[in-house]
Amino acid sequence: MGDYLILKLHGPMQAWGEHTFEGLRPSANFPTRSALLGLLGACLGIGRNERDRLQSLADSVGMAVRVDERSVPRRNGSVHPVRMVKMTDYHTVKDAREDYSGLKSHETIQTWREYLYDAEFTVTLWCRADAVMSLADLEKAVQQPLFTPYLGRRSCPLTRPLFHARVTANGVVEALQTVAPQGGTIYSEEKISDTMKRVRDVPLIQQPRQFAGRNLYVLGGGHVSE
């Protein structure tokens, strides 16, 4: 048995950034580890330059994400599934880095930023055996955040509080079974199946904008492709 913290990520728009620089800003189809650590860091009041605190957080927490299946009722009594939509927003940006590389800047560039619409996620967090931070610390932080949390970008506010519950369960799957809706694909750092997906979203705290890879175990029929 273990303790798990359950968070809900609900909002009209979400954006979970993938590898990019200035021009094209793609979004992953579910929250990345780097983004979730940033979200938790904001709740804890950790500044961007407090690398030791950020490293302690990264070393302490394991996580899993469920892409929630949603539906709305129809007048005839049936239900209509709500599908996630990915859209691109066009921007122009002044004083951006020239050619998206180096420090020299030019007047204006074009950028394309992806957002997820009609997406909802349930996140399960747990503390690793050698954790520096406790689950109680994280629970308090998400209920009383020191910095304003948002869903990947500042233009993506939450429509409900992050905190949903704290449960005791025999693993990630059992923990998520306590939370509606029941359907959805789970991506977990804890082994929950023999199906594995490789992603590169582990932030190297001492090397900003650099990322390492990790394995995610996938459970569910609606695998979300990247």
C-alpha positions as CSV (number, residue, x, y, z in Angstrom):
1,M,0.0,0.0,0.0
2,G,1.1,3.5,-0.7
3,D,-0.1,7.1,-0.5
4,Y,-1.0,9.0,-3.6
5,L,-1.9,12.6,-4.2
6,I,-4.5,13.1,-6.9
7,L,-4.6,16.4,-9.0
8,K,-7.1,17.5,-11.6
9,L,-6.0,19.6,-14.6
10,H,-9.1,21.3,-16.0
11,G,-9.1,24.4,-18.1
12,P,-10.4,25.8,-21.5
13,M,-6.9,25.7,-22.9
14,Q,-3.7,23.8,-21.9
15,A,-0.2,23.7,-23.4
16,W,2.4,21.2,-22.4
17,G,5.5,22.4,-24.3
18,E,7.8,20.1,-26.2
19,H,11.3,20.8,-27.5
20,T,11.3,24.2,-29.2
21,F,12.9,27.6,-29.5
22,E,11.0,30.8,-30.3
23,G,9.3,30.1,-33.6
24,L,7.2,26.9,-33.3
25,R,5.9,26.1,-29.8
26,P,4.3,22.6,-30.0
27,S,2.3,21.0,-27.2
28,A,2.5,17.4,-26.1
29,N,-0.8,15.6,-25.9
30,F,-0.5,15.1,-22.2
31,P,1.4,16.9,-19.4
32,T,5.2,16.4,-19.5
33,R,7.3,15.7,-16.5
34,S,9.1,19.0,-16.8
35,A,5.8,20.9,-17.0
36,L,4.4,19.1,-13.9
37,L,7.5,19.8,-11.9
38,G,7.2,23.4,-12.9
39,L,3.6,23.4,-11.8
40,L,4.5,21.9,-8.4
41,G,7.5,24.3,-8.1
42,A,5.1,27.3,-8.6
43,C,2.8,25.9,-5.9
44,L,5.8,25.5,-3.5
45,G,7.1,29.0,-4.3
46,I,10.3,27.8,-5.8
47,G,12.0,30.4,-8.0
48,R,13.4,29.5,-11.4
49,N,17.0,30.1,-10.2
50,E,16.7,28.0,-7.0
51,R,18.2,25.0,-8.7
52,D,18.9,23.1,-5.4
53,R,15.2,23.2,-4.4
54,L,14.1,22.3,-7.9
55,Q,16.5,19.3,-7.9
56,S,15.1,18.2,-4.5
57,L,11.6,18.4,-5.9
58,A,12.6,16.5,-9.1
59,D,14.3,13.8,-7.1
60,S,11.4,13.3,-4.7
61,V,8.3,12.8,-6.8
62,G,7.1,10.1,-9.1
63,M,4.1,10.7,-11.3
64,A,1.4,9.2,-13.6
65,V,-1.0,11.0,-15.9
66,R,-4.4,9.7,-17.1
67,V,-5.9,11.3,-20.2
68,D,-9.5,11.4,-19.1
69,E,-12.3,10.3,-21.4
70,R,-15.2,12.8,-21.4
71,S,-18.7,12.9,-22.7
72,V,-21.8,15.0,-22.6
73,P,-25.4,13.8,-22.5
74,R,-27.8,14.2,-25.4
75,R,-31.5,14.9,-25.3
76,N,-32.3,11.3,-26.5
77,G,-30.5,9.9,-23.5
78,S,-27.3,8.9,-25.3
79,V,-23.9,10.4,-24.6
80,H,-21.6,12.2,-27.0
81,P,-17.8,11.8,-26.5
82,V,-15.8,15.0,-26.2
83,R,-12.5,14.7,-28.1
84,M,-9.4,16.8,-27.4
85,V,-8.6,19.3,-30.1
86,K,-5.2,20.7,-30.9
87,M,-5.1,24.2,-32.4
88,T,-2.4,26.6,-33.4
89,D,-2.4,30.3,-32.5
90,Y,-0.4,32.7,-34.6
91,H,1.7,35.4,-32.9
92,T,4.2,38.1,-33.8
93,V,6.9,38.7,-31.2
94,K,9.2,41.8,-31.0
95,D,12.8,41.7,-29.8
96,A,13.1,37.9,-30.3
97,R,16.4,36.2,-30.8
98,E,17.7,36.4,-34.3
99,D,17.3,33.2,-36.3
100,Y,16.0,31.5,-33.1
101,S,19.6,30.9,-32.0
102,G,22.2,33.2,-30.4
103,L,21.7,36.3,-28.3
104,K,21.4,39.0,-31.1
105,S,17.8,40.1,-31.5
106,H,15.8,41.5,-34.4
107,E,12.7,43.5,-34.5
108,T,9.8,41.0,-35.1
109,I,9.4,37.3,-35.8
110,Q,6.4,35.1,-36.4
111,T,5.5,32.3,-34.0
112,W,3.0,29.4,-33.9
113,R,1.9,28.2,-30.5
114,E,-0.1,25.0,-30.1
115,Y,-2.9,24.6,-27.5
116,L,-5.1,21.7,-26.3
117,Y,-8.8,22.4,-26.1
118,D,-11.4,20.2,-24.4
119,A,-8.7,18.2,-22.6
120,E,-8.8,17.1,-19.0
121,F,-6.2,15.1,-17.1
122,T,-5.9,13.3,-13.7
123,V,-2.4,13.3,-12.3
124,T,-1.2,10.9,-9.6
125,L,1.9,11.8,-7.5
126,W,3.8,9.8,-5.0
127,C,7.1,10.2,-3.1
128,R,10.1,8.1,-4.0
129,A,11.9,6.1,-1.3
130,D,14.7,8.6,-1.0
131,A,12.4,11.7,-1.2
132,V,13.5,14.9,0.4
133,M,10.0,16.4,0.2
134,S,7.0,14.7,1.7
135,L,3.6,14.1,0.2
136,A,2.2,16.4,2.9
137,D,4.4,19.2,1.7
138,L,3.0,18.8,-1.9
139,E,-0.6,18.4,-0.6
140,K,-0.3,21.7,1.3
141,A,1.3,23.5,-1.6
142,V,-1.3,22.5,-4.2
143,Q,-4.1,23.6,-1.8
144,Q,-2.4,26.9,-0.9
145,P,-0.1,27.7,-3.8
146,L,2.5,30.5,-3.3
147,F,2.7,31.4,-7.0
148,T,-0.2,31.2,-9.3
149,P,-0.4,27.8,-11.1
150,Y,-1.4,27.6,-14.7
151,L,-1.8,24.8,-17.3
152,G,1.5,25.1,-19.1
153,R,1.3,28.8,-20.1
154,R,0.1,31.9,-18.4
155,S,-2.7,32.2,-20.9
156,C,-4.1,28.8,-19.7
157,P,-5.8,29.3,-16.3
158,L,-7.4,26.5,-14.2
159,T,-11.1,26.2,-14.0
160,R,-11.0,24.2,-10.7
161,P,-8.6,23.7,-7.9
162,L,-5.7,21.4,-8.5
163,F,-6.2,19.3,-5.4
164,H,-8.7,16.5,-5.7
165,A,-7.8,13.8,-3.1
166,R,-5.1,11.9,-1.2
167,V,-5.7,8.2,-1.2
168,T,-4.0,5.0,0.0
169,A,-3.9,2.3,-2.7
170,N,-2.1,-0.7,-4.1
171,G,-0.5,1.1,-6.9
172,V,-1.3,3.8,-9.5
173,V,-4.1,2.0,-11.2
174,E,-6.0,1.3,-8.0
175,A,-5.5,5.0,-6.9
176,L,-6.9,6.2,-10.2
177,Q,-9.9,3.9,-10.0
178,T,-11.1,6.0,-7.1
179,V,-11.4,9.0,-9.4
180,A,-14.1,9.7,-12.0
181,P,-14.2,9.4,-15.0
182,Q,-13.0,5.8,-15.1
183,G,-12.0,5.6,-18.7
184,G,-8.7,6.9,-20.2
185,T,-5.2,6.0,-21.1
186,I,-2.7,6.1,-18.3
187,Y,1.0,7.0,-18.7
188,S,3.0,6.0,-15.6
189,E,6.5,6.0,-14.3
190,E,5.4,3.0,-12.1
191,K,5.2,-0.2,-14.1
192,I,1.5,-0.9,-14.8
193,S,1.8,-2.8,-18.0
194,D,4.2,-4.3,-20.5
195,T,3.6,-1.5,-23.0
196,M,6.2,1.2,-22.9
197,K,6.7,4.6,-24.4
198,R,10.0,6.5,-24.5
199,V,9.8,10.3,-24.0
200,R,12.4,13.0,-23.5
201,D,10.9,15.4,-20.9
202,V,13.1,15.0,-17.8
203,P,14.6,18.5,-17.1
204,L,18.3,18.6,-16.3
205,I,18.1,21.2,-13.6
206,Q,21.7,22.2,-13.8
207,Q,21.6,22.5,-17.6
208,P,18.6,24.7,-18.4
209,R,16.6,23.8,-21.5
210,Q,18.2,20.4,-21.7
211,F,16.2,17.2,-21.2
212,A,16.9,13.5,-20.6
213,G,14.7,10.6,-21.5
214,R,12.4,8.3,-19.4
215,N,10.2,5.3,-19.9
216,L,6.5,5.5,-19.4
217,Y,4.3,2.4,-19.0
218,V,1.0,2.8,-20.9
219,L,-2.3,1.2,-19.9
220,G,-5.5,1.8,-21.8
221,G,-7.0,1.3,-25.3
222,G,-6.9,4.9,-26.4
223,H,-3.2,5.4,-26.8
224,V,-2.5,9.1,-27.5
225,S,0.1,9.4,-30.2
226,E,2.8,12.1,-30.2
